Amino acid sequence: MTSTASPDNRRRAYWLKTLHEWHWVSSALCLIGMVLFSVTGLTLNHASQIEARPEVTTLRGEVDDRLRAHLEQQAVEVRTSRKGKAALPSELRAWVDKTWQIDTGDGEAEWSEDEVYLSLPALVAMPGCG
């Protein structure tokens, strides 16, 4: 007697095999997700134990009288109409680049009565600063 599998049994075996493969694939994806979730949870819950020290560099300088007058005019406008936040004028960006070789980009600066604060990402190898 020869036994041949009926088409129904072959189809059933194919789907069981496919289901079994997908079960392993989905389990592997879930495992990866759980590991990533646990790592982020550890870093968030134990942030005080992970050493990190911010590096703050403060640079001070004086601009010429013409640029100072232009900045004073613009500062009044920025504080009143733009709530104290505006990009640096192109003349000031050029002065900063010439003085400290720093590209300030187009980011917004915070303007107060006596200073302009510009937060920049870490500046690597700034000549003349230290």
Number of C-alpha atoms within 10 A of each C-alpha: 3 4 5 8 9 9 9 9 11 12 12 12 12 12 12 12 12 11 12 11 12 12 11 11 12 11 12 12 11 12 12 12 12 12 12 12 11 12 12 12 12 11 12 11 10 10 11 9 8 9 6 8 6 6 8 8 10 8 8 5 7 7 13 8 9 8 15 13 12 13 18 13 11 15 22 15 14 18 16 10 9 12 12 18 20 19 16 22 13 11 12 16 17 15 15 16 13 11 13 14 13 17 13 19 11 12 12 15 17 18 22 15 10 7 10 16 13 14 12 13 6 10 10 7 8 10 10 8 9 8
